[in-house]
């Protein structure tokens, strides 16, 4: 075998080896998978939940007692912690000048009354004499009648003035306006009190404590679904672990513009006097939920710095709908907006999705 034949043989072997090592190209067609969106229906139902809110006890009635007239404190019959009944005398003031003013008013009334009696008697006599023709001039009779009426008006005015002075004198005796307990005392016998001192402390502070008000401020979205006589449970910090029950007695029907909340009150009986106004409480109430709201999983609601919305699928396209949320649990939330029950929403949306994109 000559050199040329050897070269041809080697070249043939190399080509055969290269062809055997080279794999046939695979005919794979790249198929893009369509994204999968999990959908959920908006259900027509509210979300009930238990809510814990701070509250406090307040006296059912309370009043700060200030002096109505100027005077000196003569005696004080009560002290802090005194239980009093309605109409019970609490303290006495003394003001001799009021007594003198009242006596003067009485004297003026009696004088005016005497003048009226004389004027009336004179008119009656002239009226009787006028029955005889020509005995009494008509002008004299009219003058006597006018004087009688004037004396009557003056007598009534002086009587009213005397009654006013009697009333002012009665203010020297301070009585309890309702059953309660004295919680504050700031005066002692001999002290000068003035009705014109509007910035001073009250003489006495009286509170009704056999019945208390439990006051709580409820967020407006929850308060709208609460009704009178709904049951509320609460716990007091002073009595840890003791569950107490009350019913909603009053709703203010006014939303606090600053806190967006409504004040509700429950009546709490306190016959044994164990509870006190000002005690801190924790209210636990059940919110039935908004019957006009829709319920969706919490993951279906997107909350950004600018808006709160859900993504609805309408005619196969993405549609972002702004919503407001209400009651919520660990997995569900109430929403209200331009939605209908049964509409399909994305269960796990993201804020990068654009309006109008088809998902078919």
C-alpha positions as CSV (number, residue, x, y, z in Angstrom):
1,X,0.0,0.0,0.0
2,X,1.5,3.3,-1.1
3,X,1.5,6.5,0.8
4,X,-1.4,8.0,-1.2
5,X,-3.6,5.0,-0.3
6,X,-2.7,5.3,3.3
7,X,-3.6,9.0,3.4
8,X,-7.0,8.3,1.8
9,X,-7.7,5.5,4.3
10,X,-6.9,7.7,7.3
11,X,-9.0,10.6,6.0
12,X,-12.0,8.2,5.5
13,X,-11.6,6.8,9.0
14,X,-11.6,10.3,10.5
15,X,-14.7,11.4,8.6
16,X,-16.6,8.2,9.6
17,X,-15.6,8.8,13.3
18,X,-16.8,12.4,13.2
19,X,-20.1,11.4,11.7
20,X,-20.7,8.7,14.3
21,X,-20.0,11.1,17.3
22,X,-22.3,13.8,15.9
23,X,-25.9,13.5,17.3
24,X,-28.9,14.1,15.2
25,X,-30.6,17.4,16.1
26,X,-33.8,17.1,18.2
27,X,-36.9,18.6,16.7
28,X,-38.4,20.2,19.8
29,X,-40.9,23.0,19.5
30,X,-40.8,25.5,22.4
31,X,-44.4,25.8,23.7
32,X,-45.0,28.8,26.0
33,X,-47.2,27.8,29.0
34,X,-50.1,30.0,29.7
35,X,-50.1,31.5,33.2
36,X,-52.7,30.0,35.5
37,X,-54.9,32.3,37.6
38,X,-56.9,30.9,40.5
39,X,-60.3,32.5,40.8
40,X,-62.8,32.8,43.6
41,X,-66.4,34.0,43.8
42,X,-67.5,37.0,45.8
43,X,-70.2,35.8,48.2
44,X,-73.1,37.9,49.4
45,X,-72.7,37.7,53.2
46,X,-71.2,39.7,56.1
47,X,-68.3,38.6,58.2
48,X,-69.2,38.2,61.9
49,X,-66.3,38.7,64.3
50,X,-65.6,39.4,68.0
51,X,-63.9,42.7,68.7
52,X,-62.0,43.9,71.7
53,X,-62.2,47.6,72.5
54,X,-61.2,49.9,75.4
55,X,-64.0,51.4,77.5
56,X,-64.6,52.9,80.9
57,X,-67.2,53.2,83.6
58,X,-68.8,56.5,84.4
59,X,-71.4,57.6,86.9
60,X,-74.9,57.4,85.7
61,X,-75.5,61.0,87.0
62,X,-72.9,63.4,88.4
63,X,-73.0,67.0,89.3
64,X,-70.6,69.6,90.6
65,X,-72.3,71.8,93.2
66,X,-71.4,75.5,93.0
67,X,-72.9,78.3,95.1
68,X,-75.9,80.1,93.6
69,X,-75.5,83.1,96.0
70,X,-72.6,84.8,97.8
71,X,-72.2,83.9,101.4
72,X,-70.2,82.2,104.2
73,X,-70.3,78.5,104.8
74,X,-72.2,77.9,108.0
75,X,-72.1,74.1,108.2
76,X,-71.3,71.1,106.1
77,X,-73.3,67.9,106.9
78,X,-71.4,65.5,104.5
79,X,-67.9,64.5,103.6
80,X,-66.1,62.4,101.0
81,X,-67.8,59.0,100.8
82,X,-71.1,60.1,102.4
83,X,-74.1,58.4,100.9
84,X,-76.9,60.8,100.5
85,X,-80.6,60.7,99.5
86,X,-82.4,63.0,97.1
87,X,-83.5,66.2,99.0
88,X,-81.1,65.6,101.9
89,X,-79.5,68.8,103.3
90,X,-75.8,68.8,102.4
91,X,-74.7,72.2,103.7
92,X,-75.9,75.6,104.8
93,X,-74.7,79.1,103.9
94,X,-75.3,82.4,105.6
95,X,-75.8,85.8,104.1
96,X,-77.5,88.4,106.4
97,X,-77.9,90.9,103.6
98,X,-80.1,88.5,101.7
99,X,-82.4,88.3,104.7
100,X,-82.6,92.1,104.9
101,X,-83.3,92.3,101.1
102,X,-86.1,89.8,101.5
103,X,-87.7,91.7,104.4
104,X,-87.6,94.9,102.3
105,X,-89.2,93.2,99.4
106,X,-91.9,91.9,101.7
107,X,-92.6,95.4,103.2
108,X,-92.9,96.9,99.7
109,X,-95.4,94.1,98.7
110,X,-97.5,94.7,101.8
111,X,-97.6,98.5,101.2
112,X,-98.5,98.0,97.5
113,X,-101.2,95.5,98.6
114,X,-102.7,98.0,101.0
115,X,-102.8,100.7,98.4
116,X,-104.5,98.3,96.0
117,X,-107.1,97.4,98.7
118,X,-107.9,101.1,99.3
119,X,-108.1,101.9,95.6
120,X,-110.3,98.9,95.0
121,X,-112.6,99.9,97.9
122,X,-112.8,103.5,96.6
123,X,-113.7,102.3,93.1
124,X,-116.4,99.9,94.4
125,X,-118.0,102.8,96.4
126,X,-117.9,105.2,93.4
127,X,-119.3,102.5,91.2
128,X,-122.2,101.9,93.6
129,X,-122.9,105.6,94.0
130,X,-122.9,106.0,90.2
131,X,-126.1,104.0,90.1
132,X,-127.8,107.3,91.1
133,X,-128.0,109.5,88.1
134,X,-125.8,112.6,88.4
135,X,-124.2,111.5,91.7
136,X,-120.8,110.6,90.3
137,X,-119.1,112.1,87.3
138,X,-118.1,109.4,84.7
139,X,-114.5,110.8,84.6
140,X,-114.2,110.3,88.4
141,X,-115.3,106.7,88.1
142,X,-112.9,106.1,85.2
143,X,-110.0,107.7,87.2
144,X,-110.8,105.5,90.2
145,X,-110.9,102.4,88.1
146,X,-107.6,103.3,86.4
147,X,-105.9,103.8,89.8
148,X,-107.2,100.5,91.0
149,X,-105.8,98.6,88.0
150,X,-102.4,100.4,88.4
151,X,-102.3,99.6,92.1
152,X,-103.1,95.9,91.2
153,X,-100.2,95.7,88.7
154,X,-97.8,97.3,91.2
155,X,-98.9,94.9,93.9
156,X,-98.3,91.9,91.6
157,X,-94.9,93.2,90.7
158,X,-93.9,93.7,94.3
159,X,-95.2,90.2,95.2
160,X,-93.1,88.7,92.4
161,X,-90.0,90.6,93.7
162,X,-90.6,89.3,97.2
163,X,-90.9,85.7,95.9
164,X,-87.6,86.1,94.0
165,X,-85.9,87.2,97.2
166,X,-87.4,84.2,99.0
167,X,-86.1,81.9,96.3
168,X,-82.6,83.5,96.6
169,X,-82.7,83.0,100.3
170,X,-83.6,79.3,99.8
171,X,-80.3,78.9,98.0
172,X,-78.5,79.2,101.3
173,X,-79.6,75.6,102.0
174,X,-78.0,73.2,99.6
175,X,-79.8,69.9,99.1
176,X,-79.0,66.7,97.1
177,X,-80.6,66.6,93.6
178,X,-80.5,62.7,93.5
179,X,-79.3,59.7,95.5
180,X,-75.6,59.3,95.3
181,X,-72.2,59.5,97.0
182,X,-70.1,62.6,97.8
183,X,-66.8,62.1,95.9
184,X,-65.2,65.5,96.4
185,X,-65.4,68.3,99.1
186,X,-63.5,71.5,98.8
187,X,-65.1,73.8,101.5
188,X,-65.2,74.0,105.3
189,X,-67.3,76.1,107.7
190,X,-66.3,79.8,107.6
191,X,-65.2,79.8,104.0
192,X,-66.5,82.6,101.7
193,X,-68.1,81.3,98.5
194,X,-69.0,83.3,95.5
195,X,-71.4,82.6,92.7
196,X,-69.4,84.8,90.3
197,X,-66.2,82.6,90.6
198,X,-66.7,80.4,87.5
199,X,-63.2,79.0,87.5
200,X,-63.1,77.9,91.1
201,X,-63.5,74.4,92.4
202,X,-67.0,73.1,93.2
203,X,-68.1,73.0,96.8
204,X,-69.1,69.4,96.5
205,X,-69.0,66.7,93.8
206,X,-72.0,64.2,93.8
207,X,-72.2,61.0,91.7
208,X,-74.8,58.3,91.4
209,X,-72.9,55.0,91.7
210,X,-75.7,52.4,92.2
211,X,-76.0,52.5,88.4
212,X,-73.1,53.1,86.1
213,X,-72.6,53.9,82.4
214,X,-70.1,51.7,80.5
215,X,-68.9,54.0,77.7
216,X,-67.1,52.7,74.6
217,X,-66.2,54.4,71.2
218,X,-66.9,52.0,68.4
219,X,-65.4,52.4,64.8
220,X,-68.1,53.6,62.5
221,X,-67.9,50.6,60.2
222,X,-68.8,48.4,63.2
223,X,-71.1,50.7,65.0
224,X,-73.5,50.8,62.1
225,X,-74.3,47.1,62.6
226,X,-74.9,47.4,66.3
227,X,-78.4,47.8,67.7
228,X,-80.1,48.7,71.0
229,X,-80.2,45.7,73.4
230,X,-77.3,43.9,71.7
231,X,-75.4,41.9,74.3
232,X,-71.9,43.0,75.2
233,X,-69.4,41.3,77.5
234,X,-66.7,43.2,79.3
235,X,-63.8,42.8,81.7
236,X,-62.5,45.2,84.3
237,X,-58.8,45.7,84.9
238,X,-59.6,45.9,88.6
239,X,-61.3,42.5,88.5
240,X,-59.1,40.4,86.1
241,X,-60.7,37.3,84.7
242,X,-64.3,38.2,85.8
243,X,-66.6,38.3,82.8
244,X,-69.5,40.7,83.0
245,X,-72.5,41.1,80.7
246,X,-74.4,44.3,79.7
247,X,-76.8,45.3,76.9
248,X,-76.4,48.4,74.7
249,X,-78.8,51.0,76.1
250,X,-77.9,54.1,74.1
251,X,-76.2,55.0,70.8
252,X,-75.1,58.6,70.3
253,X,-76.0,58.5,66.5
254,X,-73.0,60.9,66.0
255,X,-69.6,60.1,64.4
256,X,-66.6,61.7,66.0
257,X,-64.9,63.5,63.1
258,X,-61.4,63.0,64.6
259,X,-61.5,59.3,65.5
260,X,-64.3,58.2,63.1
261,X,-66.1,56.4,66.0
262,X,-69.5,56.4,67.6
263,X,-70.1,56.5,71.4
264,X,-72.3,53.7,72.8
265,X,-73.4,53.2,76.4
266,X,-74.4,50.2,78.4
267,X,-76.1,50.4,81.8
268,X,-74.3,48.5,84.6
269,X,-76.0,47.9,88.0
270,X,-73.8,48.4,91.0
271,X,-76.0,47.8,94.0
272,X,-73.1,46.4,96.1
273,X,-71.0,49.4,95.4
274,X,-68.0,47.3,94.3
275,X,-67.5,49.2,91.0
276,X,-66.4,52.8,90.7
277,X,-66.7,55.5,88.1
278,X,-63.5,55.8,86.1
279,X,-62.6,52.1,86.1
280,X,-60.9,50.9,82.9
281,X,-62.7,48.2,81.0
282,X,-62.2,46.0,77.9
283,X,-65.3,45.4,75.9
284,X,-65.8,42.3,73.8
285,X,-68.7,42.5,71.4
286,X,-69.9,40.5,68.4
287,X,-70.3,42.3,65.2
288,X,-72.7,40.6,62.9
289,X,-71.2,42.1,59.8
290,X,-72.7,44.2,57.0
291,X,-75.5,42.2,55.3
292,X,-75.0,44.4,52.2
293,X,-71.3,43.6,51.9
294,X,-69.6,40.8,49.9
295,X,-67.2,38.3,51.4
296,X,-63.9,37.4,49.8
297,X,-60.6,35.8,50.9
298,X,-58.2,38.3,52.4
299,X,-55.6,37.5,49.8
300,X,-58.0,38.8,47.1
301,X,-57.7,42.4,48.3
302,X,-54.7,44.5,47.3
303,X,-53.8,47.4,49.6
304,X,-51.4,50.1,48.3
305,X,-50.5,53.5,49.5
306,X,-53.0,55.0,47.1
307,X,-56.0,52.6,47.0
308,X,-57.5,49.4,48.1
309,X,-58.9,47.2,45.3
310,X,-59.7,43.7,44.0
311,X,-59.1,42.3,40.5
312,X,-62.4,41.1,38.8
313,X,-62.5,39.1,35.6
314,X,-65.1,40.6,33.3
315,X,-65.5,39.3,29.8
316,X,-62.2,37.5,30.1
317,X,-60.3,40.7,31.0
318,X,-58.7,42.1,34.1
319,X,-60.7,44.9,35.8
320,X,-59.5,46.7,38.9
321,X,-62.4,47.7,41.3
322,X,-61.8,49.9,44.3
323,X,-63.4,48.6,47.5
324,X,-63.7,49.5,51.1
325,X,-63.2,46.8,53.7
326,X,-65.2,46.0,56.9
327,X,-65.1,43.1,59.3
328,X,-62.4,40.6,58.8
329,X,-61.1,37.3,60.2
330,X,-57.9,35.4,59.6
331,X,-59.0,34.3,56.2
332,X,-62.0,36.4,55.1
333,X,-62.9,40.1,54.8
334,X,-66.0,42.1,54.0
335,X,-65.8,44.4,50.9
336,X,-68.1,47.0,49.5
337,X,-67.8,48.5,46.1
338,X,-69.1,48.3,42.5
339,X,-69.3,44.5,42.6
340,X,-72.0,41.9,42.4
341,X,-72.4,38.6,44.2
342,X,-71.0,35.7,42.2
343,X,-68.4,37.7,40.2
344,X,-65.0,36.1,39.7
345,X,-62.1,37.6,41.5
346,X,-58.4,36.7,41.4
347,X,-57.5,34.8,44.6
348,X,-53.8,35.9,44.5
349,X,-53.5,39.1,42.5
350,X,-50.5,41.4,42.3
351,X,-50.3,45.2,41.7
352,X,-48.4,44.7,38.4
353,X,-51.4,43.5,36.5
354,X,-52.8,46.1,34.2
355,X,-56.4,46.9,33.5
356,X,-58.0,45.5,30.3
357,X,-55.4,42.7,29.7
358,X,-57.1,39.5,28.5
359,X,-56.4,36.3,30.4
360,X,-58.0,33.8,27.9
